[in-house]
Amino acid sequence: MENKRKEISFEVIEHVGVIAKYQNGWQKEINVVSWNDGPAKYDIRDWDPDHEHMSRGITLSEDDMQSLRELMDGREKAAIAKFTEKKSKGWER
């Protein structure tokens, strides 16, 4: 059986931001990327400094990203509420 690797093409449509930087020059980034001329999606993965090599990552549709935002917003609100509750209890002494 012959192992044929399909060439993967990509275009970074928008650089959203850097999540983490590593000493070797690579960065974990969130970008909007079109893979194989498909619709652009949010993409989170590590990239080398020249954007020629990348790690495995995750792609998220607009709906997926909205769900992630809602989950993280809910988590943040819960953490703030918990902190506020602890702080107010500490002042009651």
PADREN-928421 format. One record per residue: residue number from 0; residue in one letter; y, z, x of N, C-alpha, C, CB in turn. Coordinates in steps of 0.02 Angstrom, whole numbers, always signed. Glycine has a CB too. Layout:
REM residues N
    i  aa     n.v     n.w     n.u    ca.v    ca.w    ca.u     c.v     c.w     c.u    cb.v    cb.w    cb.u
  NUM   a       Y       Z       X       Y       Z       X       Y       Z       X       Y       Z       X
...
***
This chain:
REM residues 93
    i  aa     n.v     n.w     n.u    ca.v    ca.w    ca.u     c.v     c.w     c.u    cb.v    cb.w    cb.u
    0   m     -58      +0     +42      +0      +0      +0     +62      +0     +45      -1     +60     -48
    1   e    +107     -45     +31    +167     -52     +71    +222      -6     +44    +191    -125     +71
    2   n    +255     +30     +89    +308     +76     +70    +375     +39     +76    +308    +140    +114
    3   k    +402     +19     +19    +467     -15     +18    +520     +34      -5    +465     -78     -28
    4   r    +568     +45     +39    +624     +89     +21    +680     +47      -6    +648    +130     +82
    5   k    +703     +65     -64    +759     +31     -95    +823     +53     -61    +762     +44    -171
    6   e    +865      +7     -42    +930     +22     -13    +974     +54     -67    +964     -41     +17
    7   i   +1004    +110     -50   +1047    +145     -97   +1119    +129     -79   +1034    +221     -97
    8   s   +1157    +109    -129   +1228     +97    -117   +1268    +149    -155   +1249     +24    -140
    9   f   +1327    +164    -128   +1370    +213    -161   +1443    +197    -146   +1352    +285    -139
   10   e   +1485    +219    -191   +1557    +215    -181   +1588    +280    -204   +1588    +154    -219
   11   v   +1623    +313    -158   +1659    +374    -176   +1723    +351    -212   +1676    +418    -113
   12   i   +1725    +364    -277   +1781    +343    -319   +1839    +393    -311   +1759    +339    -393
   13   e   +1822    +457    -309   +1873    +509    -302   +1845    +568    -263   +1899    +532    -372
   14   h   +1882    +590    -214   +1865    +651    -177   +1898    +709    -214   +1889    +647    -101
   15   v   +1858    +753    -244   +1884    +808    -282   +1901    +867    -237   +1834    +830    -336
   16   g   +1856    +885    -191   +1870    +940    -146   +1812    +960    -103   +1894    +998    -185
   17   v   +1826   +1004     -56   +1776   +1031     -10   +1756   +1101     -34   +1802   +1033     +64
   18   i   +1692   +1112     -41   +1666   +1176     -63   +1653   +1221      -3   +1601   +1168    -104
   19   a   +1625   +1192     +51   +1610   +1230    +112   +1613   +1184    +173   +1540   +1264    +107
   20   k   +1631   +1213    +230   +1632   +1177    +293   +1583   +1210    +340   +1704   +1176    +324
   21   y   +1547   +1169    +379   +1498   +1194    +426   +1519   +1179    +497   +1429   +1163    +411
   22   q   +1494   +1219    +544   +1513   +1212    +614   +1494   +1143    +643   +1480   +1266    +655
   23   n   +1443   +1111    +616   +1421   +1046    +642   +1465    +988    +616   +1349   +1034    +623
   24   g   +1517   +1003    +577   +1562    +952    +552   +1546    +928    +481   +1560    +894    +598
   25   w   +1486    +943    +458   +1469    +923    +389   +1507    +967    +340   +1392    +929    +377
   26   q   +1514    +942    +279   +1548    +979    +226   +1511    +971    +160   +1621    +955    +219
   27   k   +1508   +1025    +122   +1483   +1020     +53   +1543   +1001     +10   +1450   +1090     +28
   28   e   +1538    +944     -25   +1594    +917     -62   +1576    +904    -134   +1619    +854     -29
   29   i   +1627    +903    -175   +1620    +878    -243   +1663    +815    -246   +1641    +932    -298
   30   n   +1631    +761    -267   +1663    +696    -272   +1642    +663    -337   +1645    +651    -211
   31   v   +1677    +610    -355   +1656    +567    -409   +1629    +505    -375   +1715    +550    -460
   32   v   +1564    +491    -386   +1530    +438    -348   +1494    +391    -396   +1480    +469    -298
   33   s   +1496    +327    -380   +1456    +277    -415   +1397    +260    -369   +1499    +212    -432
   34   w   +1337    +271    -395   +1275    +256    -357   +1246    +191    -382   +1224    +314    -364
   35   n   +1231    +146    -337   +1200     +81    -354   +1238     +45    -410   +1127     +93    -376
   36   d   +1304     +44    -404   +1348     +11    -452   +1343     +39    -523   +1333     -63    -454
   37   g   +1317     +99    -530   +1311    +131    -596   +1375    +167    -614   +1252    +180    -597
   38   p   +1375    +198    -673   +1434    +235    -694   +1448    +294    -647   +1426    +261    -766
   39   a   +1511    +307    -634   +1530    +361    -589   +1511    +428    -619   +1606    +359    -574
   40   k   +1487    +473    -575   +1468    +541    -596   +1495    +590    -545   +1391    +547    -604
   41   y   +1502    +653    -567   +1518    +706    -520   +1458    +714    -473   +1536    +773    -557
   42   d   +1472    +727    -411   +1420    +730    -360   +1434    +788    -313   +1415    +663    -321
   43   i   +1384    +830    -302   +1391    +887    -256   +1337    +880    -203   +1385    +956    -293
   44   r   +1358    +874    -139   +1310    +869     -84   +1346    +878     -18   +1273    +800     -86
   45   d   +1308    +885     +36   +1336    +889    +104   +1344    +818    +131   +1290    +931    +150
   46   w   +1400    +808    +166   +1415    +743    +197   +1432    +753    +270   +1474    +708    +160
   47   d   +1415    +703    +311   +1437    +704    +380   +1512    +685    +382   +1395    +656    +425
   48   p   +1545    +695    +439   +1618    +683    +442   +1639    +612    +423   +1643    +698    +510
   49   d   +1596    +562    +434   +1614    +492    +421   +1589    +467    +353   +1586    +448    +475
   50   h   +1558    +510    +314   +1528    +492    +249   +1477    +435    +256   +1583    +472    +200
   51   e   +1441    +435    +312   +1388    +386    +322   +1319    +416    +307   +1389    +360    +394
   52   h   +1312    +481    +317   +1249    +516    +305   +1262    +574    +258   +1216    +541    +372
   53   m   +1212    +588    +217   +1219    +641    +167   +1153    +677    +157   +1243    +611    +100
   54   s   +1158    +737    +128   +1098    +775    +109   +1080    +757     +38   +1110    +852    +117
   55   r   +1024    +785     +15   +1009    +779     -56   +1061    +818     -94    +937    +804     -72
   56   g   +1074    +798    -154   +1126    +832    -192   +1110    +830    -266   +1194    +802    -179
   57   i   +1162    +841    -305   +1155    +841    -377   +1212    +800    -406   +1156    +914    -405
   58   t   +1195    +761    -458   +1246    +723    -493   +1251    +750    -564   +1231    +647    -493
   59   l   +1312    +751    -590   +1324    +777    -656   +1366    +728    -696   +1359    +846    -652
   60   s   +1345    +714    -757   +1386    +673    -802   +1447    +713    -824   +1344    +649    -864
   61   e   +1492    +682    -858   +1551    +717    -883   +1530    +774    -930   +1599    +668    -921
   62   d   +1480    +761    -973   +1454    +813   -1019   +1422    +870    -980   +1403    +782   -1068
   63   d   +1383    +853    -928   +1352    +905    -886   +1406    +948    -853   +1307    +873    -832
   64   m   +1458    +916    -827   +1512    +952    -794   +1548    +998    -843   +1562    +903    -761
   65   q   +1559    +974    -904   +1591   +1016    -955   +1548   +1077    -970   +1604    +975   -1019
   66   s   +1483   +1068    -975   +1438   +1125    -986   +1441   +1174    -928   +1365   +1101    -996
   67   l   +1443   +1148    -867   +1447   +1191    -808   +1513   +1230    -808   +1442   +1149    -743
   68   r   +1567   +1196    -825   +1633   +1230    -829   +1630   +1287    -879   +1689   +1179    -849
   69   e   +1602   +1274    -938   +1598   +1325    -990   +1555   +1385    -967   +1569   +1295   -1054
   70   l   +1499   +1370    -934   +1457   +1424    -908   +1493   +1466    -857   +1393   +1395    -878
   71   m   +1529   +1434    -811   +1564   +1470    -758   +1624   +1508    -787   +1588   +1422    -704
   72   d   +1659   +1478    -835   +1714   +1514    -868   +1689   +1576    -903   +1751   +1468    -918
   73   g   +1633   +1571    -938   +1603   +1628    -972   +1583   +1682    -923   +1544   +1607   -1013
   74   r   +1556   +1661    -867   +1535   +1709    -815   +1595   +1745    -786   +1496   +1672    -759
   75   e   +1648   +1707    -774   +1709   +1737    -747   +1740   +1787    -796   +1761   +1682    -729
   76   k   +1742   +1768    -860   +1769   +1813    -911   +1728   +1877    -915   +1772   +1778    -980
   77   a   +1663   +1872    -911   +1619   +1931    -913   +1631   +1975    -852   +1545   +1909    -916
   78   a   +1640   +1945    -794   +1652   +1984    -733   +1719   +2020    -737   +1651   +1938    -671
   79   i   +1770   +1987    -763   +1837   +2018    -771   +1832   +2077    -820   +1890   +1966    -795
   80   a   +1797   +2065    -875   +1790   +2118    -925   +1753   +2179    -895   +1751   +2092    -986
   81   k   +1702   +2166    -855   +1663   +2220    -824   +1707   +2258    -775   +1600   +2192    -789
   82   f   +1746   +2222    -734   +1791   +2253    -686   +1844   +2295    -722   +1825   +2199    -641
   83   t   +1873   +2268    -774   +1925   +2303    -813   +1896   +2366    -844   +1954   +2257    -867
   84   e   +1835   +2362    -869   +1802   +2420    -899   +1791   +2475    -847   +1734   +2400    -931
   85   k   +1766   +2456    -787   +1754   +2505    -734   +1819   +2536    -712   +1718   +2472    -674
   86   k   +1872   +2496    -706   +1936   +2520    -682   +1966   +2569    -733   +1985   +2461    -671
   87   s   +1961   +2553    -797   +1989   +2598    -848   +1950   +2664    -852   +1990   +2564    -917
   88   k   +1885   +2661    -842   +1845   +2722    -842   +1863   +2766    -783   +1770   +2706    -841
   89   g   +1878   +2736    -727   +1897   +2773    -667   +1963   +2810    -675   +1902   +2727    -607
   90   w   +2008   +2783    -716   +2073   +2814    -726   +2070   +2872    -775   +2122   +2762    -750
   91   e   +2016   +2879    -811   +2010   +2931    -862   +1994   +2999    -832   +1957   +2912    -912
   92   r   +1982   +3004    -770   +1962   +3068    -738   +2014   +3120    -743   +1944   +3058    -667
***
